[in-house]
Every structure is written in C-alpha cells, then in structure tokens.
Amino acid sequence: MNTIHVDVVSAEESIFSGEAKFVALPGEAGELGIYPRHTPLITRIKAGSVRIEKADGTEEFVFVAGGLLEVQPNCVTVLSDTAVRGKDLDDEKANAAKLAAEEAVKNAKSEIDLAKAQSELAVMAAQIAALRKYRQKK
C-alpha cells in the first residue's frame, strides 16, 4: 500500500503519528493536499483543520492554530503551538473563547492589544469552523 508517515505535534504532546494515504491542511496561500512521494516542502500553515486519511481508510481530524509544515517524500510533519484532536474539541469552550476575543477587540486600548485580540478571534473562528467540519463528517 502506498502511504506516507504523518506526525502532528503540539508544544505539549504528539497528537497523531501514523501512516496515511492523504493529508489535507490549510496552507498560508490555500488548501494543501499531500500524497505519498510529494515534493519536499516547508511552509507556514493557517489555523484550521488537518484531515488525515489513514491507511485503513478512516479519517482523523486535528485542529491546529497555525504552525509549520514540513513535507518529505515519505514523511509529513505538522508543528503547531496548539493542536487539538477533533474528538476533543468543545463547542462551549470554543464559543466562550470566541466571545471573549470579540470583547477584547472592542476594548482594545492600543494597536498591539487590537492585533492580539484579532489574532485570537481568527483562531477561535477557525476552531469553530473545524469543529463544524468534524461534526459533519461524523
């Protein structure tokens, strides 16, 4: 079988490690699709969902809050400060964090505070979108 080894790693733990037929994730310039023997590549990725089609045909979803992607012909590595398995995403926490980020945008007192709040809001919006995508697939 033609597979590629995939590692998704957060700052705290290894989220996924295994063989896959295909990986899709949000690249900086658009959606990336990676098959075995892909051309080597290093790029930044945006907040969103990583979809891994495992060797057995099942799918694994992981939310990443941005990060780096390294692709080698037989290995894909996703490095992210924050990564959460799709099954561990929580609607209530995500919505509460989004509301807090919206409030922080409204109350920002400097451009730096505003930029931080907008960044957090973008990440939370991406997490909610990833959660919806994960729920639809189940």
Secondary structure, 3 states (H helix, E strand, C coil): CCCEEEEEECCCCEEEEEEEEEEEEEECCEEEEECCCCCCEEEEEEEEEEEEEECCCCEEEEEEEEEEEEEECCEEEEECCCEEEHHHCCHHHHHHHHHHHHHHHHCCCCHHHHHHHHHHHHHHHHHHHHHHHHHHHC
